[in-house]
Amino acid sequence: MKNVLLYYNFSYPLGGGDILPLTFASWLQSRCELTLAVDSEAGFRRALEAFGFSLDAERIKVAPLLPDRINSHSHNFYWSYRRSLRLKRLAAKADICISAANVIDFGRPAHHFINMLSGVDHAFTAHSGIVKPETSFKGFLVNEVIRPIAGMRSKKRIFAGGRERFYSNSKYVHNRLAAFYGVFHDTIFYPPTTYEPQVSVDAPPRDPLRVICLGRISKEKRITDIIDVVERARGISGKDIKLTVAGPCGNGGYAAMIKQSVEARKWITLIDGVFGKAKDDLLRSGSFAVHARRDEEFGIAVTEYLKAGLIPVVPDEGGSCEVVDKPELSYSSNEDAAGKLARLVSDNAFARSMREHCQSRAMTFSRSEYEKREAGILEKILSESST
């Protein structure tokens, strides 16, 4: 059996990105000698319990790279260097190295699964465009001076190596990376979306005028735009369209602004997060969804809308429009989105044809289809000669 080294950090707050390494570990554990390298062992245990995965402790060696007191806020270059040394020692003993946390330097060619653009390079956080790393003196100093002295390759050098293999989680991500780094060996691999609607005899009836928005109440989710879209659609259609926003609110200024907006509009309901059956009931209680984040790498929430039988209206950029894959359901502006939502609630034939398309797209992101894609990718990786 081949020795496989699988890396993921598990040092950030619990999130959907944790599912990918867990599904990989679950598939690999019976097919190879697997070492799971993690920044935080406590974070790994937390994710394992939260997402209900069962891994065989006899088959998997868990190798913590950093002390558990080190989290995303306390991480610095020293800890990166220490992690790099430990990871390279593990990689030297492995036949195959896989990162489920963007791009990492194993000291040898590896397979890199992309989940966040900003995790590849902080320049991707600039929504107004891509800033080449060389134009930043700090970036140049770290990537071209300090990291080489420490024996750590920059992301740019890893992409340019030619022997590495990358797996972008959408065409949008691939295109942005290609614009940033140039041509590289890439395969599109959609991540797992574990939500599946439950069969329930007591499920609430679907409201033909309810719009759902599911997700954390934060600026990047652009909840204010979603409220604006629904408000405009109410005016265009003359119908009493209602909006339910469900997600952890927190106590910041943006959350306070959203709460004020909700209080001023009786047609909006704000729920501070839903999980399990409550989440399933909520998703299946509406008919439509509006998504507003434009720079999203993939859009797991959008796949949940599709699976729940909602018709989502999404921006015409980012990964979410790729998930929906229907120009009639993607918009360029709030006005455009409002017009499309108003047509959906007013034109039954149009809504019916869009729902049929969405049901078809939902199958692409089902658990069974993901498992087929995962098996195909990992079987190919294992079948390759030692890197």
C-alpha positions in Angstrom: 0.0 0.0 0.0 1.2 3.5 -0.7 2.0 6.0 2.0 -0.2 9.1 1.7 0.3 12.3 3.6 -2.9 14.4 3.7 -2.7 18.0 5.2 -5.4 20.3 6.4 -5.2 23.0 9.1 -8.4 22.6 11.2 -7.2 25.8 13.0 -10.0 28.1 11.9 -13.6 28.2 13.3 -15.7 25.2 12.3 -16.8 25.5 8.7 -17.8 23.7 5.5 -14.2 23.6 4.3 -13.5 21.0 7.1 -15.7 18.4 5.3 -13.3 17.9 2.3 -10.4 16.5 4.3 -12.7 14.3 6.3 -14.3 12.8 3.2 -10.8 12.3 1.8 -9.6 10.6 5.0 -12.7 8.4 5.1 -12.1 7.2 1.5 -8.3 6.8 1.8 -8.1 5.1 5.2 -8.8 1.6 3.8 -6.8 2.1 0.6 -3.4 3.3 1.8 -1.2 4.0 4.8 -2.6 7.4 5.7 -1.0 10.1 7.8 -3.3 13.1 8.5 -1.2 16.2 9.2 -3.1 19.0 11.0 -2.2 22.4 12.5 -4.7 21.8 15.3 -5.5 18.3 16.6 -8.3 19.8 18.8 -9.8 21.4 15.7 -9.7 18.1 13.9 -11.5 16.3 16.8 -14.1 19.1 16.9 -14.8 18.8 13.2 -14.9 15.0 13.3 -17.6 15.1 16.0 -19.6 18.1 14.5 -19.9 16.5 11.0 -20.4 13.0 12.2 -17.5 11.3 10.4 -16.3 7.9 11.7 -12.6 7.4 11.1 -10.6 4.3 12.1 -8.0 5.3 14.6 -6.1 2.1 13.8 -5.7 3.0 10.2 -4.9 6.7 10.4 -2.0 8.4 12.0 -2.8 12.0 13.1 0.2 14.2 13.2 -0.2 17.6 14.9 2.1 20.2 13.4 1.5 23.1 15.8 0.6 23.4 19.5 -3.2 23.7 20.0 -2.8 27.2 21.5 -1.8 28.5 18.1 -4.8 29.5 16.1 -5.5 31.6 13.0 -5.0 34.9 15.0 -1.7 33.9 16.7 -0.1 32.4 13.6 3.0 34.1 12.3 6.1 33.4 10.2 7.8 31.5 13.0 4.9 29.0 13.2 4.8 28.8 9.4 8.5 27.9 9.4 8.0 25.3 12.2 5.0 23.7 10.4 7.0 23.7 7.2 9.9 21.7 8.8 7.6 19.1 10.3 5.5 18.8 7.2 8.6 18.2 5.0 9.9 15.6 7.4 6.6 13.7 7.0 6.5 14.3 3.2 10.0 12.7 2.8 8.5 9.4 4.0 5.3 9.6 1.9 4.7 8.3 -1.7 1.9 10.9 -2.3 1.3 14.3 -0.7 -2.1 16.0 -0.7 -3.1 19.4 0.6 -6.9 20.0 1.2 -6.0 23.5 2.4 -5.1 25.4 -0.7 -1.4 25.4 -1.6 1.3 24.2 0.7 5.0 23.5 0.3 5.7 19.8 1.0 9.3 20.2 -0.3 8.3 18.0 -3.2 5.6 17.9 -5.9 2.1 17.4 -4.5 -1.6 17.6 -5.1 -3.2 20.9 -4.0 -7.0 21.3 -3.5 -8.1 25.0 -3.6 -10.9 26.1 -1.3 -10.2 29.8 -0.7 -8.5 32.3 -3.0 -7.4 34.4 0.0 -5.8 31.3 1.5 -3.6 31.1 -1.6 -2.5 34.7 -1.6 -3.9 37.7 0.4 -3.9 39.8 -2.8 -7.1 38.0 -3.8 -8.9 39.8 -1.0 -8.7 43.0 -3.1 -12.1 42.9 -4.8 -11.2 45.7 -7.2 -8.7 43.6 -9.0 -5.6 41.5 -8.7 -2.4 43.0 -7.4 0.8 41.2 -8.5 2.8 40.1 -5.5 6.0 41.8 -6.9 4.3 45.3 -6.6 4.2 44.9 -2.8 7.6 45.5 -1.1 6.5 43.4 1.9 5.3 40.6 -0.3 8.5 40.7 -2.3 10.6 40.7 0.9 8.7 37.7 2.3 8.4 35.6 -0.9 11.7 36.4 -2.6 14.1 36.9 0.3 12.9 35.5 3.7 11.1 32.3 2.5 14.0 31.2 0.2 16.5 31.7 3.0 14.2 29.6 5.2 13.9 26.9 2.5 10.2 27.7 1.9 9.0 28.1 -1.6 6.6 30.9 -2.4 3.2 30.1 -3.8 4.3 31.7 -7.1 7.3 29.2 -7.3 5.0 26.3 -6.5 2.6 27.2 -9.3 5.5 27.7 -11.7 7.2 24.4 -10.7 5.4 22.4 -13.5 5.2 19.1 -11.5 2.6 20.1 -9.0 -1.1 19.2 -9.5 -3.9 21.7 -8.6 -7.7 21.2 -8.2 -9.7 24.4 -8.3 -13.2 24.3 -6.8 -14.7 26.2 -9.7 -13.9 27.6 -13.1 -14.1 31.0 -11.6 -11.2 30.1 -9.2 -9.2 28.6 -12.0 -9.5 31.7 -14.1 -8.5 34.0 -11.3 -5.5 31.8 -10.4 -4.5 31.6 -14.1 -4.6 35.4 -14.4 -2.5 35.6 -11.3 0.1 32.9 -11.9 -0.1 32.0 -15.5 -0.7 28.5 -17.0 -0.7 25.6 -14.5 -1.9 22.0 -14.4 -5.4 22.2 -13.0 -8.6 20.0 -12.7 -11.9 21.4 -11.6 -13.2 19.6 -8.5 -16.4 20.7 -6.9 -16.3 20.3 -3.1 -18.7 18.2 -1.0 -22.1 19.7 -0.1 -23.4 17.4 2.6 -26.9 18.8 3.0 -29.7 16.5 1.7 -33.4 17.3 2.2 -35.1 15.0 4.6 -38.2 13.0 3.8 -40.7 14.3 6.4 -44.5 14.0 6.6 -44.8 17.0 8.9 -42.7 19.4 6.7 -44.3 22.8 6.5 -46.1 23.8 3.2 -44.0 25.7 0.7 -44.9 29.5 0.6 -45.0 30.6 -3.0 -43.9 34.1 -2.0 -41.1 33.4 0.4 -37.5 34.1 -0.3 -34.8 32.4 1.8 -31.3 33.7 2.6 -29.1 31.3 4.5 -25.7 32.3 5.8 -23.6 34.2 8.3 -24.7 37.9 8.8 -21.5 39.6 7.6 -20.5 42.2 5.0 -19.2 39.8 2.5 -22.6 38.1 2.3 -24.1 41.5 1.2 -27.4 41.0 3.1 -28.3 44.7 2.5 -28.2 44.0 -1.3 -30.5 41.0 -0.8 -33.0 43.2 1.2 -32.8 45.8 -1.6 -33.5 43.2 -4.3 -36.6 41.8 -2.5 -37.9 45.3 -1.8 -37.6 46.3 -5.4 -39.2 43.0 -6.5 -42.2 43.7 -4.2 -42.6 47.0 -6.0 -42.3 45.6 -9.5 -44.6 42.6 -9.0 -47.1 44.2 -6.6 -47.0 40.9 -4.6 -46.3 40.5 -0.9 -42.9 38.8 -1.2 -41.5 37.9 2.1 -37.8 37.4 3.0 -36.4 35.1 5.7 -32.7 35.7 6.6 -31.2 32.9 8.8 -27.7 33.0 10.1 -25.5 33.7 13.1 -25.9 37.5 13.8 -23.2 38.4 16.2 -23.0 41.8 17.9 -21.0 43.9 15.3 -22.0 47.1 13.6 -23.1 45.3 10.4 -25.4 42.9 12.3 -26.9 45.9 14.2 -27.6 47.6 10.8 -29.3 44.5 9.5 -31.4 44.2 12.6 -32.5 47.8 12.2 -33.4 47.1 8.5 -35.5 44.1 9.6 -37.3 46.1 12.3 -38.3 48.7 9.7 -39.8 46.0 7.3 -42.5 43.7 8.6 -42.0 41.4 5.6 -38.6 40.3 6.8 -37.9 37.6 9.4 -34.4 37.3 10.9 -33.4 34.0 12.5 -30.1 33.7 14.4 -28.9 30.5 12.8 -30.7 27.2 12.1 -29.4 23.7 12.1 -30.5 20.1 11.5 -34.2 19.6 11.0 -35.0 23.3 11.6 -32.7 24.3 8.8 -34.2 21.6 6.5 -37.8 22.8 7.4 -36.8 26.4 6.7 -35.2 25.7 3.3 -38.2 23.7 2.2 -40.7 26.3 3.4 -39.8 28.8 0.7 -39.9 28.9 -3.1 -37.0 31.2 -4.0 -33.6 32.3 -2.7 -31.4 35.4 -3.4 -27.6 35.2 -3.2 -25.4 38.3 -3.3 -21.8 37.6 -2.7 -19.9 38.2 -6.0 -16.4 36.9 -5.2 -17.4 33.5 -3.8 -15.2 30.7 -4.8 -18.0 28.1 -5.0 -21.2 28.7 -3.1 -22.2 25.8 -0.9 -25.4 27.7 0.3 -26.5 27.9 -3.4 -26.2 24.1 -3.7 -28.4 23.8 -0.6 -31.0 26.0 -2.2 -31.0 23.8 -5.3 -31.3 20.6 -3.3 -34.1 22.0 -1.1 -36.2 22.8 -4.2 -35.7 26.6 -4.1 -35.0 28.7 -7.3 -32.0 30.8 -6.5 -31.2 34.2 -8.1 -27.4 34.7 -8.1 -24.8 37.3 -9.3 -23.4 36.8 -12.8 -19.8 36.5 -11.4 -18.1 34.2 -8.8 -18.7 30.5 -8.3 -22.5 30.8 -7.6 -23.5 31.5 -11.2 -21.5 28.4 -12.2 -23.4 26.3 -9.7 -26.8 27.5 -11.0 -25.6 27.5 -14.6 -28.6 29.5 -16.0 -28.3 33.0 -17.4 -32.0 33.6 -16.7 -31.2 33.3 -12.9 -28.0 35.4 -12.8 -28.0 39.1 -12.5 -25.7 42.0 -13.1 -27.2 44.6 -10.7 -29.8 44.8 -7.9 -32.3 46.2 -10.4 -31.7 43.2 -12.7 -32.1 40.7 -9.8 -35.3 42.4 -8.7 -36.7 42.1 -12.2 -35.9 38.4 -12.4 -37.3 37.7 -9.0 -40.5 39.6 -9.9 -40.9 37.5 -13.0 -40.4 34.3 -11.0 -43.2 35.1 -8.6 -45.5 36.4 -11.4 -45.0 34.0 -14.4 -45.9 30.5 -13.4 -44.7 28.9 -16.6 -41.3 30.6 -16.3 -41.0 29.6 -12.7 -41.9 26.0 -13.6 -39.2 25.8 -16.3 -36.6 27.3 -13.9 -37.5 24.9 -11.2 -37.0 21.9 -13.5 -33.6 23.2 -14.4 -32.7 23.7 -10.8 -33.8 20.2 -9.9 -31.5 18.9 -12.6 -28.6 21.0 -11.3 -29.3 19.8 -7.8 -28.4 16.2 -8.9 -24.9 17.4 -9.9 -24.2 18.3 -6.3 -25.9 15.3 -4.6 -23.9 13.2 -2.1 -23.8 10.3 -4.5 -22.5 12.4 -7.4 -19.8 13.9 -5.1 -18.7 10.5 -4.0 -18.3 9.4 -7.6 -16.2 12.5 -8.4 -14.1 12.0 -5.2 -13.4 8.3 -5.9 -12.4 9.1 -9.5 -9.9 11.8 -8.4 -8.4 9.9 -5.5 -8.1 6.7 -7.5 -6.3 8.6 -10.2 -3.9 10.1 -7.6 -3.2 6.7 -6.0 -2.6 5.1 -9.4 0.0 7.6 -10.3 3.7 6.7 -9.8 5.3 8.0 -6.7 6.0 11.8 -6.9 
